[in-house]
Amino acid sequence: MKIQKKHWLIPAVAAAPILALITVILQSVSLFTEYEQGRGYFANSAPAHTAVTVILAVALVVFLAFAIVLRRELSTPSYAGTLSVLFSAGLSTVSLAVYAIFTVIAFTQTTGFVGTLMLLSALLACAAAVYFGCFLVPVSPQTTARGMLGLSFSFFCLMVALILYFDMSSQMNSPTKLLSLFAFSILACYALGECRGLFGRGAPLLQYLLTSFGLILSLTASVPNILYAILRGKELVLSIVYDFVLLAFGLYLLARLLQMLPRELPVTHPLIRVFLQDGEEEIETADAEDEETDEGEIVKEESGTEETEN
């Protein structure tokens, strides 16, 4: 039996969360067993950390291969909110609001260029929170105005990357700092791609690459840092707030990645269908069911009338 090419979208989509799970576990093990907190670096012999680096490089090659093979099958995800998109967008809204409050408070204790960047990032965080909040209200999912607002998402990620770069509280080439900086940089590029889609000029191949690689980077940079901060009481990247923002964005990218699955995916469990189904599709399905019910009632009434006349 020949497998249709579009069904290769399933392993293409599954590759990112599977690889992300592996790198999250390895990075967590590396932080708790190989990270030297005093130096801010990993030990010279750090096999788990080395494995994370290798897997990230391999992941990029794998995603690029899938993108090339499936370039005709990939499509820009719908901007209607699925249950997973609504949950992750809500989480992103909350995390951005907390970030803005935290940064404004920290700004009063910070001076110079970094302080200016922090204030700008707080303003952009508020705008980005509004952008994600739009998923939670019944507004048109794909408009030019929403695309313009979505630019704040990209600029926010870029601003945070600059803050991390110019932060002098940790070494410039600290591995944990570089991973978070790289994650926010890729997220900034992803957000631009999402805005292109809102403007009706989506690039599916590039969007798949950025979504997949952004997902694995975001979760690898955030989850182990959060665990380390909770269990060891030491924040590795400025504040744990940055890690929670990355985690929320990572879950949002996962929800977007799931929307790239083929619509005719043979999923039978109703909960999974609701989790993956677009809101617009739910409305269309409900309307179709209502029409079938109405037609059935009309047929029954006509049958009853004929029997009465006979």
C-alpha positions as a printed NumPy array, in Angstrom:
array([[  0.   ,   0.   ,   0.   ],
       [  1.518,   3.304,  -1.113],
       [  1.567,   6.027,   1.537],
       [  0.327,   9.356,   0.215],
       [  2.862,  12.139,   0.404],
       [  0.608,  14.347,   2.52 ],
       [  0.574,  11.68 ,   5.242],
       [  4.297,  12.364,   5.725],
       [  3.11 ,  15.565,   7.39 ],
       [  2.385,  13.466,  10.478],
       [  6.038,  12.499,  11.178],
       [  7.125,  15.972,  10.017],
       [  4.923,  17.572,  12.685],
       [  5.687,  14.924,  15.324],
       [  9.464,  15.296,  14.935],
       [  9.64 ,  18.673,  16.704],
       [  7.806,  17.784,  19.957],
       [  9.604,  14.407,  20.164],
       [ 13.03 ,  15.981,  19.717],
       [ 12.042,  18.788,  22.107],
       [ 11.165,  16.232,  24.791],
       [ 14.569,  14.556,  24.36 ],
       [ 16.525,  17.832,  24.504],
       [ 14.54 ,  19.068,  27.526],
       [ 15.412,  15.881,  29.438],
       [ 19.082,  16.005,  28.423],
       [ 19.403,  19.734,  29.184],
       [ 17.804,  19.19 ,  32.611],
       [ 20.205,  16.346,  33.38 ],
       [ 23.093,  18.495,  32.17 ],
       [ 22.143,  21.453,  34.394],
       [ 21.807,  19.33 ,  37.535],
       [ 24.909,  17.183,  36.974],
       [ 27.336,  19.088,  34.718],
       [ 26.658,  22.798,  35.289],
       [ 29.152,  24.655,  37.502],
       [ 27.124,  27.456,  39.054],
       [ 30.166,  29.394,  40.279],
       [ 31.705,  29.619,  36.796],
       [ 28.453,  29.845,  34.879],
       [ 29.626,  27.145,  32.466],
       [ 29.337,  23.418,  32.02 ],
       [ 32.151,  21.087,  33.023],
       [ 34.802,  20.274,  30.431],
       [ 33.41 ,  16.758,  30.18 ],
       [ 29.676,  17.322,  29.692],
       [ 28.227,  14.549,  27.495],
       [ 24.584,  15.498,  28.105],
       [ 25.169,  19.138,  27.127],
       [ 27.146,  18.03 ,  24.067],
       [ 24.285,  15.705,  23.1  ],
       [ 21.832,  18.636,  23.279],
       [ 24.016,  20.666,  20.915],
       [ 24.276,  17.762,  18.466],
       [ 20.522,  17.066,  18.54 ],
       [ 19.725,  20.734,  17.877],
       [ 22.011,  20.669,  14.834],
       [ 20.493,  17.395,  13.608],
       [ 16.97 ,  18.738,  14.22 ],
       [ 17.616,  21.706,  11.935],
       [ 18.751,  19.34 ,   9.155],
       [ 15.722,  17.064,   9.704],
       [ 13.265,  19.978,   9.586],
       [ 14.928,  21.325,   6.445],
       [ 14.673,  17.893,   4.778],
       [ 10.968,  17.589,   5.658],
       [ 10.328,  21.116,   4.398],
       [ 11.97 ,  20.401,   1.041],
       [ 10.241,  17.038,   0.549],
       [  6.809,  18.347,   1.606],
       [  7.079,  21.836,   0.113],
       [  3.948,  21.272,  -1.993],
       [  1.976,  19.757,   0.883],
       [  2.716,  22.408,   3.511],
       [  0.192,  25.182,   4.014],
       [ -0.017,  28.244,   6.24 ],
       [ -1.931,  27.328,   9.435],
       [ -5.436,  28.674,   9.84 ],
       [ -5.676,  31.624,  12.21 ],
       [ -8.98 ,  30.44 ,  13.649],
       [ -8.451,  29.406,  17.256],
       [ -8.325,  25.731,  18.109],
       [ -8.58 ,  24.698,  21.75 ],
       [ -4.79 ,  24.328,  21.9  ],
       [ -4.243,  27.76 ,  20.321],
       [ -6.712,  29.399,  22.709],
       [ -5.015,  27.833,  25.745],
       [ -1.468,  28.743,  24.67 ],
       [ -2.508,  32.242,  23.545],
       [ -4.157,  32.818,  26.924],
       [ -1.011,  31.595,  28.682],
       [  1.095,  33.91 ,  26.511],
       [ -1.162,  36.846,  27.369],
       [ -0.774,  36.238,  31.103],
       [  2.997,  35.693,  30.912],
       [  3.466,  38.897,  28.883],
       [  1.38 ,  40.89 ,  31.362],
       [  3.467,  39.538,  34.257],
       [  6.651,  40.305,  32.302],
       [  5.519,  43.919,  31.736],
       [  4.798,  44.425,  35.449],
       [  8.071,  42.808,  36.506],
       [ 10.096,  44.833,  33.984],
       [  8.553,  48.173,  34.986],
       [  9.475,  47.421,  38.611],
       [ 13.003,  46.356,  37.608],
       [ 13.343,  49.474,  35.417],
       [ 13.257,  51.688,  38.517],
       [ 16.436,  49.935,  39.689],
       [ 18.195,  49.878,  36.303],
       [ 19.925,  52.698,  34.463],
       [ 21.643,  53.177,  31.132],
       [ 21.041,  51.509,  27.799],
       [ 19.732,  48.224,  29.239],
       [ 17.178,  50.152,  31.309],
       [ 15.879,  51.836,  28.152],
       [ 15.621,  48.456,  26.409],
       [ 13.705,  47.045,  29.378],
       [ 11.177,  49.894,  29.297],
       [ 10.661,  49.464,  25.541],
       [ 10.249,  45.699,  25.993],
       [  7.577,  46.308,  28.665],
       [  5.597,  48.52 ,  26.263],
       [  5.947,  45.947,  23.477],
       [  4.913,  43.184,  25.906],
       [  1.641,  45.037,  26.547],
       [  0.977,  45.31 ,  22.79 ],
       [  1.894,  41.642,  22.252],
       [ -0.436,  40.666,  25.13 ],
       [ -3.273,  42.424,  23.285],
       [ -2.337,  40.524,  20.121],
       [ -2.561,  37.157,  21.865],
       [ -5.682,  38.295,  23.726],
       [ -7.425,  38.784,  20.365],
       [ -7.508,  34.976,  20.037],
       [ -9.763,  34.836,  23.091],
       [-12.453,  37.2  ,  21.749],
       [-14.737,  36.754,  18.712],
       [-12.935,  38.957,  16.181],
       [-11.926,  38.303,  12.601],
       [ -8.885,  35.987,  12.795],
       [ -7.094,  37.358,   9.729],
       [ -7.014,  41.136,   9.253],
       [ -4.403,  43.721,   8.323],
       [ -4.902,  45.545,  11.636],
       [ -4.238,  42.335,  13.534],
       [ -1.145,  41.749,  11.416],
       [  0.176,  45.199,  12.347],
       [ -0.473,  44.441,  16.006],
       [  1.332,  41.132,  15.573],
       [  4.535,  43.   ,  14.737],
       [  4.764,  43.865,  18.428],
       [  5.248,  40.115,  19.075],
       [  8.294,  40.109,  16.803],
       [  9.751,  43.369,  18.139],
       [  9.235,  42.2  ,  21.724],
       [ 11.264,  39.02 ,  21.101],
       [ 13.962,  41.056,  19.379],
       [ 14.079,  43.515,  22.288],
       [ 14.432,  40.709,  24.84 ],
       [ 17.254,  39.196,  22.762],
       [ 19.044,  42.558,  22.918],
       [ 18.513,  42.764,  26.694],
       [ 20.059,  39.332,  27.128],
       [ 22.948,  40.237,  24.844],
       [ 23.834,  43.423,  26.747],
       [ 23.184,  41.946,  30.19 ],
       [ 26.402,  42.086,  32.192],
       [ 25.175,  39.99 ,  35.131],
       [ 26.317,  36.821,  33.327],
       [ 29.188,  35.942,  31.011],
       [ 28.723,  36.966,  27.383],
       [ 29.227,  33.397,  26.137],
       [ 27.307,  31.638,  28.934],
       [ 25.687,  28.545,  27.321],
       [ 22.318,  29.024,  29.069],
       [ 22.26 ,  32.717,  28.14 ],
       [ 23.132,  31.997,  24.494],
       [ 20.414,  29.351,  24.222],
       [ 17.737,  31.763,  25.482],
       [ 19.068,  34.553,  23.254],
       [ 18.985,  32.255,  20.223],
       [ 15.445,  31.114,  21.109],
       [ 14.095,  34.678,  21.294],
       [ 15.859,  35.542,  18.012],
       [ 14.196,  32.629,  16.194],
       [ 10.845,  33.577,  17.77 ],
       [ 11.247,  37.107,  16.392],
       [ 11.66 ,  35.625,  12.892],
       [  8.689,  33.29 ,  13.448],
       [  6.484,  36.204,  14.494],
       [  7.337,  38.045,  11.264],
       [  6.296,  34.949,   9.33 ],
       [  3.013,  34.825,  11.228],
       [  2.387,  38.473,  10.342],
       [  3.008,  37.645,   6.684],
       [  0.249,  35.05 ,   6.956],
       [ -2.131,  37.614,   8.465],
       [ -1.366,  39.901,   5.533],
       [ -2.229,  37.029,   3.174],
       [  1.369,  36.438,   2.071],
       [  2.309,  33.378,   4.095],
       [  5.422,  31.307,   3.342],
       [  4.493,  27.744,   4.458],
       [  7.954,  26.199,   4.012],
       [  9.713,  28.916,   6.023],
       [  6.914,  28.942,   8.589],
       [  7.265,  25.204,   9.17 ],
       [ 11.019,  25.557,   9.688],
       [ 10.691,  28.464,  12.126],
       [  7.796,  26.866,  14.016],
       [  9.556,  23.527,  14.455],
       [ 12.976,  24.92 ,  15.363],
       [ 11.477,  27.698,  17.496],
       [  9.47 ,  25.099,  19.419],
       [ 12.463,  22.922,  20.28 ],
       [ 14.633,  25.939,  21.209],
       [ 11.948,  27.568,  23.376],
       [ 11.2  ,  24.461,  25.417],
       [ 14.86 ,  23.445,  25.725],
       [ 15.831,  26.927,  26.943],
       [ 12.912,  27.389,  29.363],
       [ 11.797,  24.156,  31.05 ],
       [ 15.234,  23.088,  32.447],
       [ 15.912,  26.659,  33.657],
       [ 12.559,  26.762,  35.47 ],
       [ 13.242,  23.41 ,  37.142],
       [ 16.738,  24.568,  38.154],
       [ 15.41 ,  27.839,  39.587],
       [ 12.73 ,  26.029,  41.611],
       [ 14.893,  23.181,  42.911],
       [ 18.244,  24.976,  43.284],
       [ 16.972,  28.505,  43.96 ],
       [ 19.207,  30.047,  41.282],
       [ 17.903,  31.906,  38.237],
       [ 20.131,  31.307,  35.227],
       [ 18.827,  34.011,  32.844],
       [ 18.119,  37.378,  34.531],
       [ 14.771,  36.22 ,  35.922],
       [ 12.527,  33.182,  35.812],
       [  9.918,  35.469,  34.195],
       [ 11.871,  35.27 ,  30.916],
       [ 11.731,  31.483,  31.086],
       [  7.97 ,  31.434,  31.636],
       [  7.486,  33.73 ,  28.627],
       [  9.605,  31.34 ,  26.533],
       [  7.591,  28.371,  27.808],
       [  4.295,  30.038,  26.869],
       [  5.614,  30.87 ,  23.394],
       [  6.869,  27.299,  22.993],
       [  3.407,  25.913,  23.745],
       [  1.895,  28.413,  21.304],
       [  4.248,  27.196,  18.563],
       [  3.268,  23.612,  19.378],
       [ -0.39 ,  24.526,  18.878],
       [  0.441,  26.194,  15.56 ],
       [  2.444,  23.164,  14.468],
       [ -0.502,  20.858,  15.175],
       [ -2.59 ,  22.945,  12.763],
       [ -0.301,  21.816,   9.94 ],
       [ -1.549,  18.235,  10.256],
       [ -3.706,  17.068,   7.33 ],
       [ -7.382,  17.833,   7.913],
       [ -8.399,  14.261,   7.022],
       [ -6.185,  12.825,   9.776],
       [ -7.852,   9.579,  10.925],
       [ -8.527,  10.673,  14.535],
       [-11.603,   9.104,  16.101],
       [-11.47 ,  10.3  ,  19.712],
       [-13.83 ,  13.322,  20.024],
       [-11.605,  15.128,  22.581],
       [ -8.617,  15.02 ,  20.227],
       [-10.793,  16.224,  17.342],
       [-11.958,  19.222,  19.39 ],
       [ -8.356,  19.921,  20.409],
       [ -7.199,  20.078,  16.775],
       [-10.314,  21.39 ,  15.029],
       [-10.64 ,  25.007,  13.959],
       [-13.443,  27.086,  15.396],
       [-14.683,  27.798,  11.879],
       [-14.779,  24.083,  11.124],
       [-16.797,  23.464,  14.298],
       [-19.367,  26.042,  13.202],
       [-19.575,  24.533,   9.71 ],
       [-19.936,  21.041,  11.181],
       [-22.658,  22.201,  13.545],
       [-24.524,  23.934,  10.698],
       [-24.286,  20.804,   8.562],
       [-25.634,  18.681,  11.423],
       [-28.502,  21.139,  11.946],
       [-29.363,  20.993,   8.232],
       [-29.348,  17.183,   8.293],
       [-31.607,  17.213,  11.377],
       [-34.021,  19.652,   9.741],
       [-34.125,  17.558,   6.567],
       [-34.766,  14.427,   8.625],
       [-37.646,  16.102,  10.473],
       [-39.178,  17.28 ,   7.186],
       [-38.999,  13.751,   5.754],
       [-40.64 ,  12.326,   8.898],
       [-43.422,  14.946,   8.754],
       [-44.079,  14.188,   5.068],
       [-44.155,  10.434,   5.798],
       [-46.57 ,  10.996,   8.67 ],
       [-48.829,  13.116,   6.487],
       [-48.941,  10.479,   3.74 ],
       [-49.828,   7.758,   6.259],
       [-52.644,   9.903,   7.695],
       [-54.101,  10.533,   4.22 ],
       [-53.995,   6.822,   3.44 ]])
